[in-house]
Amino acid sequence: MIAVRPMMQEDVADACRILNEIIEIGGTTAFETPFSEALFAQVYLNGAEKICCHVALDEQGEVAGFQWLGTNDDLPDDCADIATFTRREPVLKGAGRALFSETTTQAAALGFNTLNATIRADNRLGLSYYDKMGFRDYSVAYAVALNDGTPVDRISKRFELKKDTAC
């Protein structure tokens, strides 16, 4: 079983490194500029938009990934944004599923009805992950420009924590 717990200050360096490695690889996150540890902590640990953020730990107790849940002014009050990042080497199979289980439990307990994930159309891993978790496509932002001007669609998917709700 994969241990999942709330992110703490001591996790910031490892979680930031995971995110920056993903950014460096390219093509699987909307972020294009690496985070400093201070900025990472400001957004994912202490940010005003943060609802919760959890880390998945491997057998050695090292951070293998994290999942953030936050508010977004463009979404209804009962809908939260979700973002998931897991290390590429070594992969911890099941980390994303373990994180999602904890995040959905927290989100439902806090009264959220729906989760929103917005993923780059060229991020096959991300699209597949959210599909496996039960998210369904509901909108597309076409041709969103990257820093170099390359247009890439953004696909928004939703997961209904409670029936008869939607973002």
C-alpha positions in Angstrom: 0.0 0.0 0.0 1.2 3.5 -0.9 1.3 6.0 2.0 -0.5 9.3 1.3 -0.5 12.2 3.6 -0.9 16.0 3.5 2.1 17.9 2.1 4.4 19.4 4.6 7.2 21.9 4.4 9.8 19.1 4.5 8.2 17.8 1.2 8.7 21.0 -0.8 12.2 20.3 -2.2 11.3 16.8 -3.4 7.9 17.7 -4.8 9.4 20.8 -6.5 12.1 18.7 -8.1 9.4 16.3 -9.4 7.5 19.2 -11.0 10.6 20.8 -12.4 11.7 17.5 -14.0 8.3 17.2 -15.6 8.5 20.8 -16.9 12.0 20.1 -18.3 10.9 17.0 -20.1 8.1 19.1 -21.7 4.8 18.2 -23.2 3.0 17.0 -20.1 2.2 20.1 -18.1 0.9 23.6 -19.0 3.8 24.9 -16.9 6.8 25.9 -19.0 9.0 27.7 -16.4 10.6 25.9 -13.5 9.5 26.7 -10.0 11.8 27.9 -7.2 11.2 26.1 -3.9 9.8 29.4 -2.5 7.3 29.8 -5.4 6.4 26.1 -5.2 5.6 26.4 -1.5 3.6 29.6 -2.1 1.4 27.9 -4.6 1.1 24.2 -3.5 1.7 24.4 0.3 0.5 27.8 1.4 -1.5 29.2 -1.6 -4.8 31.0 -1.1 -6.3 28.8 -3.8 -5.2 25.6 -2.1 -7.9 23.4 -0.7 -5.5 20.5 0.0 -2.3 19.0 -1.3 -1.2 15.4 -0.6 2.0 13.5 -1.3 2.5 9.9 -2.1 5.5 8.2 -0.5 7.5 5.3 -1.7 8.7 2.4 0.5 11.7 4.5 1.6 9.4 7.4 2.6 10.5 9.6 -0.4 8.0 11.8 -2.2 6.9 10.0 -5.4 4.2 12.4 -6.4 1.7 15.0 -5.2 -1.8 16.0 -6.0 -3.2 19.5 -5.4 -6.9 20.5 -5.1 -7.7 24.2 -5.4 -10.3 26.8 -6.1 -10.7 28.5 -9.4 -12.8 31.7 -9.9 -13.8 30.4 -13.4 -15.6 27.4 -11.8 -18.8 27.1 -9.7 -18.2 27.2 -6.0 -18.9 23.5 -5.6 -16.3 22.5 -8.2 -12.5 22.3 -7.5 -9.5 22.2 -9.8 -7.2 19.2 -9.5 -3.5 18.8 -10.6 -1.4 15.6 -10.3 2.3 15.2 -10.7 4.3 12.0 -10.2 8.0 11.4 -10.6 9.2 9.8 -13.8 12.2 7.8 -12.4 11.7 5.6 -10.6 8.0 5.4 -11.3 5.8 4.3 -8.3 3.0 2.4 -9.9 -0.3 3.3 -8.2 0.8 6.6 -6.8 -1.7 8.6 -8.8 -4.6 6.3 -7.8 -3.6 6.4 -4.2 -3.5 10.2 -4.3 -6.8 10.4 -6.1 -8.5 8.3 -3.4 -7.4 10.6 -0.7 -8.2 13.8 -2.6 -11.7 12.7 -3.5 -12.4 11.7 0.1 -11.3 15.2 1.2 -13.2 17.0 -1.6 -16.4 15.2 -0.8 -16.0 15.8 2.9 -15.6 19.5 2.2 -18.8 19.6 0.2 -17.4 19.7 -3.3 -19.6 18.0 -6.0 -17.3 18.1 -9.0 -13.6 18.1 -9.8 -12.1 19.8 -12.9 -8.8 18.8 -14.6 -7.5 20.8 -17.5 -4.8 19.0 -19.5 -2.8 19.8 -22.6 -4.1 17.9 -25.6 -0.6 16.6 -26.3 -0.3 15.2 -22.7 -1.2 11.5 -23.4 -0.1 10.4 -19.9 -2.3 13.0 -18.2 -5.3 12.4 -20.4 -5.0 8.7 -19.8 -4.6 9.1 -16.1 -7.7 11.2 -15.7 -9.7 8.9 -18.0 -8.7 6.0 -15.8 -9.9 7.9 -12.7 -13.3 8.3 -14.3 -13.1 11.9 -15.6 -15.1 12.8 -18.7 -14.3 15.5 -21.3 -16.6 18.5 -21.2 -14.8 21.4 -22.9 -11.8 22.3 -25.0 -9.9 25.6 -25.2 -8.5 25.6 -28.7 -5.0 26.7 -29.7 -3.7 28.0 -26.4 -0.3 29.4 -27.2 2.8 28.1 -25.5 5.6 30.5 -24.6 7.1 29.9 -28.1 3.8 30.5 -29.8 3.0 26.9 -30.5 -0.8 26.4 -30.3 -1.9 23.5 -28.1 -5.5 22.7 -27.1 -6.4 22.3 -23.4 -9.0 19.6 -22.6 -11.1 20.1 -19.5 -12.4 17.0 -17.9 -14.8 16.6 -14.9 -15.3 14.0 -12.2 -18.6 14.0 -10.4 -18.2 13.3 -6.7 -22.0 13.4 -6.4 -24.6 12.5 -9.0 -26.5 15.2 -10.9 -23.8 17.9 -10.7 -21.4 19.4 -13.2 -18.9 22.3 -13.5 
